């Protein structure tokens, strides 16, 4: 009898660990999110984000088209639950006014039309009035299978969104973040703005998505670096032209770097595609 109970407990433990492992590499459509703030100074956005994170809320900040910074957080199954959570934070005096962002909201859409040229690395951090937020119809949150979505428009949007972070001195988790977490936190924030929830760590991000070779890289793909596939230490978002956008070190500005730059070329492990 005791032996049978031990077997049952062992089975439950293994099942729980397996479920946790599977969950850590899940790619899902983002639900409703809470957005607030209009910070002119990035430092104020950073401090407010750190305040939320200290409360256990996974938040990030980004620069809007008008040049001010907003903070976004949460992943709720419906608008009612998002609003209820936001009202509680207002009651607790943690936030003020807020906006409920619908699922799959595209914050930055790739400009189209004749005459448009991709911004150069030294220009892409400047706000552009030609990029306007687009809010599509609300959709029901559902899992995304790795082979189900090959929407290259979304890949381009992810790349352009990543470029909008260039020049921002980014911190993921304030002073409590572990070394190496900024890079994965940055790409997670970018994909969040594109309506997709991806794993938190670079190692789990590498396990998700579809395998892509260096010759097959397209806008929006994630590029990974490290000593081996089992030891990923850095990740960035490919933006075309042999370049990727990434958060180099904690507190440093988001920047554009060539994939074949000596340091990264030696450490290139592989790439993954989520769209």
C-alpha positions in Angstrom: 0.0 0.0 0.0 2.8 2.4 1.0 4.7 1.5 -2.2 1.6 2.2 -4.3 1.1 5.6 -2.6 4.8 6.4 -3.3 4.3 5.5 -7.0 1.3 7.8 -7.2 3.1 10.7 -5.6 6.1 10.1 -7.9 3.7 10.1 -10.9 2.1 13.4 -9.7 5.5 15.0 -9.2 6.7 14.0 -12.7 3.4 15.1 -14.2 3.7 18.5 -12.5 7.3 19.0 -13.7 6.4 18.0 -17.2 3.5 20.4 -17.3 5.7 23.1 -16.0 8.4 22.4 -18.6 5.8 22.4 -21.3 4.3 25.7 -20.1 7.7 27.4 -19.9 8.1 27.2 -23.7 4.4 28.0 -24.6 3.7 30.6 -27.3 0.2 32.1 -26.8 -1.8 35.0 -28.1 -1.7 37.8 -25.5 -5.0 38.6 -23.9 -6.1 42.1 -22.6 -3.4 44.2 -21.1 -3.4 47.3 -18.9 -1.5 50.4 -20.2 -1.0 53.7 -18.4 1.2 56.7 -18.1 2.5 59.5 -20.4 6.1 59.9 -19.2 8.2 62.5 -21.0 11.4 61.3 -19.2 12.3 57.6 -19.7 13.8 57.5 -16.2 10.3 58.1 -14.8 8.9 55.3 -16.9 11.7 53.1 -15.7 11.1 53.9 -12.0 7.4 53.3 -12.3 8.0 50.0 -14.1 10.4 49.0 -11.3 7.7 49.9 -8.7 5.2 47.6 -10.4 7.7 44.8 -10.7 8.6 45.1 -7.0 4.9 44.3 -6.4 5.3 41.1 -8.5 3.7 42.6 -11.6 5.5 41.9 -14.9 5.6 45.3 -16.6 7.6 47.0 -19.3 7.8 50.5 -20.8 8.0 51.6 -24.4 8.1 54.9 -26.4 5.0 55.9 -28.2 4.7 57.7 -31.6 4.5 61.1 -29.9 7.7 60.5 -28.0 6.3 59.9 -24.5 6.7 56.7 -22.7 3.9 54.3 -21.6 3.9 51.3 -19.3 2.1 48.1 -20.1 1.4 44.9 -18.1 -1.0 42.0 -17.6 -2.5 39.2 -19.7 -6.2 38.9 -19.0 -8.7 36.5 -20.7 -11.4 39.3 -21.0 -11.8 43.0 -20.7 -13.9 42.7 -17.5 -11.1 41.0 -15.6 -8.5 43.5 -16.9 -10.6 46.4 -15.8 -11.3 44.9 -12.4 -7.5 44.4 -11.9 -6.8 48.0 -13.0 -9.5 49.4 -10.7 -8.0 47.5 -7.8 -4.6 49.0 -8.6 -6.2 52.5 -8.8 -7.9 51.9 -5.4 -4.5 50.9 -4.0 -3.1 54.1 -5.4 -0.5 52.2 -7.4 -1.7 53.6 -10.8 -3.8 56.5 -12.0 -5.8 56.6 -15.2 -5.4 53.6 -17.5 -6.2 52.1 -20.9 -7.2 48.5 -21.6 -5.3 47.3 -24.6 -7.2 44.6 -26.6 -5.7 41.3 -27.8 -3.4 41.5 -30.8 -3.3 45.3 -30.7 -0.6 46.4 -33.2 1.2 49.3 -31.6 3.5 50.1 -34.5 2.6 49.1 -38.0 5.1 48.9 -40.8 4.7 52.0 -43.0 3.8 51.2 -46.6 3.6 53.1 -49.9 6.1 54.5 -52.4 9.0 56.5 -51.1 9.2 54.9 -47.7 12.6 53.8 -46.7 13.7 51.8 -43.7 15.3 54.1 -41.1 19.1 53.9 -40.7 20.5 52.6 -37.3 21.3 56.2 -36.2 17.8 57.4 -37.0 15.4 54.7 -35.9 15.2 55.8 -32.3 13.6 59.1 -33.4 9.8 59.3 -33.1 8.1 59.3 -36.5 4.6 60.7 -37.0 4.1 58.4 -40.0 3.8 55.4 -37.7 0.3 55.4 -36.2 -1.1 52.9 -33.7 -3.6 50.4 -35.2 -6.2 48.7 -33.1 -7.7 45.7 -34.8 -11.0 44.0 -33.8 -10.9 42.1 -30.5 -10.2 38.4 -30.9 -10.5 35.4 -28.5 -7.2 34.4 -26.9 -6.0 31.0 -28.1 -2.8 29.0 -28.3 -0.4 29.5 -31.2 1.1 26.4 -32.7 4.6 26.7 -34.0 3.5 25.6 -37.5 0.3 27.6 -37.6 1.4 31.1 -38.1 3.8 32.3 -40.9 2.5 35.9 -41.1 5.5 37.8 -42.4 3.7 41.1 -42.0 3.8 40.4 -38.2 7.5 39.6 -38.4 8.1 43.0 -40.1 6.0 44.7 -37.4 8.0 43.0 -34.7 11.2 44.2 -36.3 10.0 47.8 -36.7 8.7 47.6 -33.1 12.2 46.5 -31.9 13.8 49.4 -33.8 11.6 51.8 -31.9 13.4 50.9 -28.7 16.8 51.8 -30.0 18.5 54.5 -28.0 16.4 53.8 -24.8 18.5 52.9 -21.7 16.5 49.8 -20.9 16.3 47.9 -17.7 14.2 44.8 -17.2 13.3 44.3 -13.6 15.2 47.3 -12.2 18.1 46.5 -9.9 16.7 43.1 -9.0 17.1 41.6 -12.4 19.6 38.8 -12.8 22.5 39.4 -15.2 21.5 38.4 -18.8 17.8 38.8 -18.2 17.6 42.2 -19.9 18.0 40.8 -23.4 15.2 38.2 -23.1 13.0 40.7 -21.2 13.4 43.1 -24.1 12.4 40.7 -26.8 9.5 39.5 -24.7 8.3 43.1 -24.4 8.6 43.6 -28.2 6.6 40.4 -28.9 4.1 41.5 -26.2 3.4 44.7 -28.1 2.8 42.5 -31.2 0.2 40.5 -29.3 2.3 37.4 -28.6 3.3 36.0 -25.3 6.7 34.1 -25.4 8.8 32.5 -22.7 10.7 34.7 -20.3 14.2 33.4 -20.5 16.5 33.2 -23.5 17.0 29.5 -23.0 13.3 28.8 -23.1 12.8 31.2 -26.0 15.4 29.1 -27.9 13.4 26.0 -27.3 10.2 27.5 -28.7 9.4 28.6 -32.2 10.6 27.2 -35.5 14.3 26.6 -36.3 15.8 29.0 -38.8 19.3 29.0 -40.3 21.3 32.2 -40.6 20.7 32.2 -44.4 17.0 32.1 -43.8 16.7 35.0 -41.4 13.7 37.3 -41.9 12.5 40.4 -40.0 11.2 39.5 -36.5 13.2 36.3 -36.1 15.0 35.9 -32.8 18.8 35.3 -33.0 20.6 33.5 -30.1 24.1 33.5 -28.9 26.1 31.5 -26.3 28.7 28.8 -25.9 26.3 26.1 -27.1 22.6 25.3 -27.6 22.5 24.3 -23.9 24.1 27.5 -22.8 22.3 30.5 -24.3 23.5 33.8 -23.0 22.1 36.4 -25.3 19.1 37.0 -27.7 18.1 39.8 -30.0 15.5 40.5 -32.8 16.6 40.4 -36.4 15.7 43.5 -38.4 17.1 42.8 -41.8 20.3 43.7 -43.5 22.3 41.3 -41.4 21.6 43.3 -38.2 19.7 42.7 -35.0 18.4 44.9 -32.2 19.2 43.9 -28.6 19.8 45.0 -25.0 23.6 44.6 -24.6 23.9 44.9 -20.8 21.7 46.0 -17.9 21.1 49.7 -18.1 22.8 50.2 -21.5 20.9 51.6 -24.5 19.1 49.3 -26.8 21.2 49.1 -30.0 21.6 47.7 -33.5 24.5 45.3 -34.1 25.6 43.2 -37.1 25.0 39.4 -36.6 28.4 38.8 -38.2 30.2 41.2 -35.9 33.3 39.3 -34.6 32.1 38.8 -31.0 28.6 37.6 -32.0 29.6 35.6 -35.1 31.7 33.4 -32.9 28.9 32.9 -30.4 25.9 32.5 -32.9 24.0 29.4 -31.8 20.8 29.6 -34.0 17.6 31.4 -34.7 13.9 30.9 -34.1 10.7 32.1 -35.8 7.4 32.7 -34.0 5.3 34.3 -36.7 
